[in-house]
Amino acid sequence: MKKLTLPGRYGDGNGLWLQVRDAHHRSWLLRYKFEGRARQMGLGPVELVTLAEAREAGLEARKLVFKGIDPIDHRKAAKVAKLEVQAVFTFQQVAERYIAAHEAGWRNEKHRYQWGATLKNLCYPVLGDKPVDQIDTGLVMRILDGLWQEKPETATRVRGRIESILDYAKARGWRAGENPARWKGHLENLLPKRSKVAKVKHHAALPWLEMGSFMEKVRSAEAVSAWALEFTILTAARTGETIGARWSEIDVNAGSWTIPAERMKAGQEHRVPLSGRAIELLEQVTPFRTSDASFVFPGARVATGLSQMALIMTLRRLGHGHITVHGFRSTFRDWAAESTNYPREVAEAALAHTLRDRVEAAYRRSDLFDKRRQLLSEWEAFCARPARMTGDVVPMRAAS
C-alpha cells in the first residue's frame, strides 16, 4: 500500500480503514454495526500490523458479529481471562471461588456450613495465604497428620475438600502438576487407612421390636415435627428428603411422592409409595398448604420448612434422645430382613440405595414400585401394632 501521510481515513473495504493522524501516527480501524449500533475497533499501528494481518483480523471480527458476539467485548473478555491465568491466587481465594461455583448444587445449608467451617478452622490457618500453585504435600500433611488420628472422619472430609479445590485451581490454569491431596497412589502411602484408625460409627437406631411402643408415643404428640418424624419413618426416607418435600412432589391420588434428583443423595429421581397412614399425615398438614411450591411440613413461619433439629428435638422430648432420625432406616432394614420374605433388592430400593454391582445395575430397569408399596404397607401395619404385639418387653404387672 502506498504510504499515506495526509490526515484522514482511507477505506480498504469490508469496514477496514487506515486512520492517519500524521506521518508518524497511522493505524488500522475496523468499523462495524452490532445490534444496530455503530462501533469501531482499533487493530493496531501499521508499523506492527501489516495490511494482510489487518484484513485477517477484520474477517475474524466480522465472523464474531455474524455469530452474535461483539468483537470488542470478546477481546476484553479474552484479556481478562489471560490476566486471570497469569494472576497469583492464594488458597483461600481459590477456595472461595470454588464454593461460589459449586454451592448451588449442594443440597442443604448444613453442607454449606460444614465446608466453610472446616476450611476456616483447619485449612486457612495453614494454607489460606499460600499461593495456590505452591501448595505441596508437606503443607497438606501439616493439616492431616494429627487430625487423621484424632478425628479420622473429619480428616477424610478435609482431605477431599483440599483435593477438590486444588483440582479446580488446576482446571482454571492457576497451578500445574499432581494434586498433593490425592489419596490414591499418594497420601495412602503416608497415612494409615481410615478403617485402621477408628471403627466406623453407625447411626444409633431403635431395635425393630421396640417400634410398637415408640410409635404410640409419636402418635400421641400432636405437632408438625412429630408428623414429619412419623412420615419419615413410614417412608424409610432421609431427614433432608422429608423436610425439603414440597406439595408439587406429592400425588395423593396415585399414592406416591416423587423426590427430584437434585434432592437425592444418589442424584437420581426416587418415587416413594405412600401408605394409608402416610396419606393421613399429609391430610394433617394440608391446612398449612399455600401453594404447590410450599413445604409439606412447614416450620414456625409456614413459609419455611422444618429444620433437622426439629425432628431431633422431638426424639428428645419423647425420651429417645440416644437414637438418631437416620437410624430408623436401619430399623426398617433390620425389620425387612428378619421379619419378612421380601428379596433384598426390594428393601434396598425402598431405601433408595444404589446398586454397587454395575452389571446388576445396568440390567435393572424397574424401580420395583409395586413391591415396595406392599413392603411399606406391611411396615406401616407393623409400626401400628400395640407394644406387646411387636415383641416389646412388658412388665408382668402391666401385662396382668
C-alpha positions in Angstrom: 0.0 0.0 0.0 1.2 3.5 -0.9 2.5 5.4 2.1 -0.3 7.8 3.0 0.6 10.7 5.3 -2.2 13.1 4.8 -4.5 13.2 7.9 -7.8 11.3 7.3 -9.3 7.9 6.8 -8.7 5.7 3.8 -11.1 2.8 3.2 -9.9 -0.7 2.2 -13.3 -2.3 2.1 -15.4 -4.5 4.4 -15.3 -1.9 7.1 -11.4 -1.8 7.3 -9.9 1.7 7.4 -6.5 3.2 7.6 -6.6 6.1 10.1 -3.9 8.7 9.6 -3.2 11.5 12.1 0.2 12.4 10.6 3.3 10.7 9.1 4.2 9.1 12.4 0.7 8.0 13.6 -1.1 5.6 11.3 -3.2 2.7 12.5 -5.9 0.2 11.3 -9.5 0.7 12.3 -12.5 -1.6 11.8 -15.9 -0.1 11.6 -19.0 -2.4 12.0 -22.5 -2.4 13.4 -23.6 -4.6 16.3 -27.3 -4.8 17.3 -28.0 -1.6 15.3 -25.2 0.4 16.9 -22.2 1.7 15.0 -18.9 0.6 16.6 -15.2 0.9 15.7 -12.3 -1.2 16.9 -8.6 -0.5 16.6 -6.5 -3.2 15.1 -3.0 -1.8 15.7 -0.4 0.5 14.1 0.8 -0.1 10.6 4.4 -0.5 11.9 3.3 -3.7 13.7 0.3 -4.9 11.8 0.5 -5.5 8.0 -2.4 -4.9 5.6 -2.8 -8.7 5.3 -2.9 -9.1 9.1 -5.4 -6.2 9.4 -7.6 -7.8 6.8 -7.4 -11.2 8.5 -8.3 -9.5 11.9 -11.2 -7.7 10.3 -12.5 -11.0 8.8 -12.4 -12.7 12.3 -14.2 -9.8 13.8 -17.0 -9.9 11.2 -17.3 -13.6 11.8 -18.0 -12.9 15.5 -20.6 -10.3 14.6 -22.3 -12.9 12.4 -22.4 -15.2 15.4 -24.0 -12.5 17.6 -20.8 -11.7 19.5 -19.5 -8.1 19.8 -15.7 -8.2 18.8 -14.8 -5.5 21.3 -16.5 -7.3 24.2 -14.9 -10.6 23.1 -11.4 -9.0 23.1 -11.9 -7.5 26.6 -13.1 -10.9 27.9 -10.0 -12.6 26.4 -7.7 -10.1 28.1 -9.5 -10.6 31.5 -9.1 -14.4 31.1 -5.4 -14.0 30.3 -4.8 -11.8 33.3 -6.7 -14.3 35.5 -4.5 -17.1 34.4 -1.4 -15.1 35.0 -2.6 -13.9 38.4 -1.3 -15.5 41.6 -4.2 -16.6 43.8 -4.0 -17.8 47.4 -5.6 -21.0 48.5 -8.3 -19.1 50.4 -9.2 -17.0 47.3 -9.4 -20.2 45.2 -11.5 -21.9 47.9 -14.0 -19.0 48.0 -14.3 -19.2 44.2 -14.8 -22.9 44.3 -17.6 -22.6 46.8 -19.3 -19.9 44.8 -19.1 -22.1 41.7 -20.5 -25.2 43.4 -22.7 -24.3 46.3 -25.8 -24.1 44.2 -25.6 -27.8 43.7 -25.3 -28.6 47.4 -28.4 -30.0 48.9 -28.7 -28.2 52.3 -27.4 -25.4 54.5 -25.6 -27.9 56.8 -23.3 -28.9 53.9 -22.5 -25.3 53.1 -21.8 -24.6 56.7 -19.5 -27.6 57.1 -17.5 -26.6 54.1 -17.0 -23.1 55.4 -16.2 -24.2 58.9 -13.6 -26.9 58.1 -11.8 -24.5 55.7 -11.8 -21.6 58.2 -10.8 -23.6 61.2 -8.5 -26.2 59.8 -7.2 -25.2 56.4 -6.9 -21.4 56.3 -4.5 -21.2 59.3 -2.0 -23.3 57.3 -2.9 -22.8 53.6 -5.0 -19.7 53.5 -2.4 -17.1 52.4 -0.2 -19.5 50.5 -0.1 -19.1 46.6 -2.3 -22.0 45.3 0.5 -23.1 42.9 2.9 -23.6 45.8 0.7 -26.0 47.9 2.7 -29.2 48.3 2.4 -32.5 50.2 4.2 -31.1 53.2 1.6 -28.4 53.7 -1.2 -30.8 53.3 0.3 -33.2 55.8 0.6 -30.3 58.4 -3.2 -30.3 58.4 -3.8 -34.0 58.3 -1.1 -35.5 60.4 -2.6 -35.2 63.9 -6.1 -34.8 62.7 -6.0 -38.2 61.0 -5.6 -40.0 64.3 -7.9 -37.8 66.5 -10.8 -37.2 64.1 -10.5 -39.6 61.1 -13.9 -38.8 59.7 -13.3 -35.0 59.8 -9.8 -35.5 58.4 -11.1 -37.6 55.5 -13.6 -34.8 54.5 -10.9 -32.1 54.8 -8.5 -34.0 52.6 -11.3 -34.4 50.0 -12.1 -30.7 50.1 -8.5 -29.7 49.7 -8.2 -32.1 46.7 -11.3 -30.6 45.1 -10.1 -27.0 45.5 -6.7 -27.8 44.0 -8.2 -29.7 41.1 -10.4 -26.6 40.5 -7.3 -24.4 40.5 -5.5 -26.7 38.0 -8.5 -26.7 35.7 -8.6 -22.8 35.8 -4.8 -22.8 35.0 -3.7 -21.4 38.4 -1.5 -24.4 39.2 0.1 -27.3 37.5 1.4 -30.8 38.4 -0.1 -33.6 40.5 -2.6 -32.9 43.3 -0.7 -33.2 46.7 -4.0 -34.0 48.5 -5.0 -37.0 46.3 -5.3 -40.3 48.2 -4.8 -43.0 45.6 -1.1 -43.6 44.9 0.0 -40.7 47.1 -1.4 -40.0 50.6 -2.3 -43.6 51.1 1.4 -44.2 51.3 1.8 -41.6 54.1 -1.3 -42.2 56.2 -3.0 -45.4 57.6 -6.3 -46.5 56.2 -9.2 -44.9 58.0 -10.5 -48.3 58.9 -7.3 -49.0 60.8 -7.5 -45.7 62.8 -11.1 -45.9 64.1 -14.1 -48.1 63.6 -17.0 -46.6 61.6 -19.7 -45.4 63.9 -23.2 -46.2 62.7 -26.2 -44.1 63.4 -27.8 -45.1 66.7 -31.0 -47.0 65.8 -34.0 -48.3 67.7 -34.3 -52.1 67.8 -37.2 -53.0 65.4 -39.0 -55.0 68.1 -39.5 -51.7 70.0 -41.3 -49.9 67.2 -44.7 -50.5 68.7 -44.2 -48.6 71.9 -42.2 -45.9 70.2 -44.9 -45.2 67.6 -47.5 -45.0 70.3 -45.5 -42.1 71.8 -45.0 -40.4 68.4 -48.7 -40.5 67.6 -49.6 -39.0 70.9 -47.6 -35.9 70.1 -49.8 -33.5 68.2 -47.2 -31.4 66.4 -45.9 -30.9 62.8 -42.5 -32.1 63.8 -44.0 -35.4 65.2 -46.0 -35.9 62.0 -42.8 -35.3 59.9 -40.9 -37.8 62.0 -43.6 -40.4 61.6 -43.8 -39.7 57.8 -40.0 -40.1 57.6 -40.2 -43.5 59.4 -43.1 -44.8 57.3 -41.5 -43.9 54.0 -38.0 -45.0 55.1 -36.8 -41.6 53.9 -33.9 -39.5 54.9 -34.5 -36.4 57.1 -33.5 -33.9 54.4 -35.9 -35.6 51.9 -38.8 -35.1 54.3 -38.2 -31.6 55.5 -37.4 -30.4 51.9 -40.6 -32.0 50.5 -42.9 -29.7 48.6 -46.5 -30.3 47.6 -45.6 -30.3 43.9 -43.8 -33.7 44.6 -46.9 -35.3 46.2 -49.6 -37.1 44.2 -52.2 -38.2 46.8 -54.5 -39.8 44.2 -51.7 -42.0 42.9 -50.4 -42.5 46.5 -46.9 -41.5 45.5 -44.2 -39.0 46.4 -41.6 -38.2 43.7 -38.4 -36.8 45.0 -36.4 -34.9 42.3 -32.9 -36.0 41.5 -31.3 -32.8 42.9 -32.6 -33.6 46.4 -31.5 -37.3 46.4 -28.1 -38.4 47.7 -27.5 -40.6 44.6 -28.6 -37.8 42.3 -31.5 -39.9 40.8 -35.2 -39.3 40.9 -36.9 -41.5 43.5 -40.6 -42.5 43.7 -41.9 -43.3 47.2 -45.2 -45.3 47.6 -47.3 -43.7 50.3 -49.2 -46.0 52.7 -52.6 -45.2 54.1 -51.2 -43.7 57.3 -48.6 -41.6 55.3 -51.5 -40.1 53.4 -53.4 -39.4 56.7 -50.3 -37.5 57.9 -50.4 -35.4 54.7 -54.0 -34.6 55.4 -53.0 -33.3 58.8 -50.7 -30.7 57.3 -52.9 -29.8 54.3 -54.4 -26.7 56.1 -50.9 -25.2 56.1 -50.6 -25.6 52.3 -50.5 -22.3 50.4 -49.3 -23.4 47.0 -47.7 -26.3 45.2 -44.3 -24.8 46.0 -44.9 -24.6 49.7 -43.2 -27.1 52.1 -45.3 -30.1 53.1 -44.1 -29.9 56.7 -43.8 -26.2 57.4 -41.8 -24.5 60.1 -43.0 -22.0 62.6 -43.3 -19.3 59.9 -45.1 -21.7 57.5 -43.2 -20.2 54.5 -40.1 -22.1 55.6 -39.6 -25.8 56.1 -38.8 -27.6 59.4 -35.2 -27.8 60.5 -33.3 -31.0 61.1 -33.2 -30.1 64.8 -37.0 -30.1 64.9 -37.0 -33.8 64.4 -34.1 -34.4 66.7 -35.8 -32.4 69.5 -39.0 -34.4 69.0 -37.0 -37.6 69.7 -35.5 -36.0 72.9 -39.0 -34.9 74.1 -40.2 -38.5 73.6 -37.3 -39.8 75.8 -35.3 -41.2 72.9 -32.5 -38.7 72.6 -30.0 -41.5 72.4 -31.1 -42.5 68.9 -31.0 -40.6 65.5 -33.7 -40.0 62.9 -31.5 -41.6 60.3 -31.2 -44.7 62.4 -34.8 -45.6 61.6 -33.7 -46.5 58.1 -31.5 -49.2 59.8 -34.5 -50.2 61.9 -36.6 -50.6 58.8 -33.8 -52.6 57.1 -33.4 -54.9 60.1 -37.2 -55.5 60.2 -37.4 -56.2 56.5 -34.5 -58.7 56.7 -35.7 -60.5 59.9 -39.4 -60.3 59.7 -40.4 -60.5 56.0 -39.6 -62.7 53.0 -39.1 -59.8 50.6 -36.0 -60.0 48.4 -33.0 -57.9 49.5 -33.2 -55.7 46.4 -36.8 -54.6 47.3 -35.7 -53.3 50.7 -32.6 -51.6 49.2 -34.8 -49.9 46.6 -37.1 -48.7 49.4 -34.1 -47.1 51.0 -33.1 -45.6 47.6 -29.7 -47.3 47.8 -27.8 -47.6 44.6 -26.6 -51.0 43.4 -22.8 -51.4 43.9 -22.7 -54.1 41.2 -22.6 -52.2 38.0 -23.6 -55.2 35.9 -26.7 -55.7 38.0 -27.5 -52.0 37.9 -27.2 -52.0 34.1 -29.8 -54.7 33.8 -32.2 -53.2 36.4 -34.9 -51.4 34.6 -37.7 -51.5 37.1 -37.8 -49.5 40.4 -39.9 -52.3 42.0 -42.5 -49.7 42.9 -45.5 -52.1 43.4 -43.4 -54.4 45.6 -42.1 -51.5 47.6 -45.7 -50.4 48.1 -46.6 -53.8 49.6 -43.4 -53.7 51.7 -44.1 -50.2 53.1 -47.7 -51.1 53.7 -46.6 -54.0 55.9 -44.1 -51.8 57.6 -46.9 -49.4 58.5 -49.0 -52.2 59.9 -46.1 -53.4 62.0 -45.4 -50.0 63.4 -49.1 -49.6 64.3 -49.2 -52.8 66.4 -49.5 -52.4 70.2 -46.2 -52.7 72.0 -46.8 -56.2 73.3 -47.6 -57.5 69.8 -44.3 -56.2 68.4 -42.3 -58.1 70.9 -41.5 -55.4 73.4 -40.7 -56.5 76.9 -43.7 -55.7 79.1 -43.5 -55.8 82.9 -45.6 -58.7 84.3 -47.7 -56.4 86.5 -48.6 -54.2 83.5 -49.4 -57.4 81.4 -51.8 -58.7 84.1 
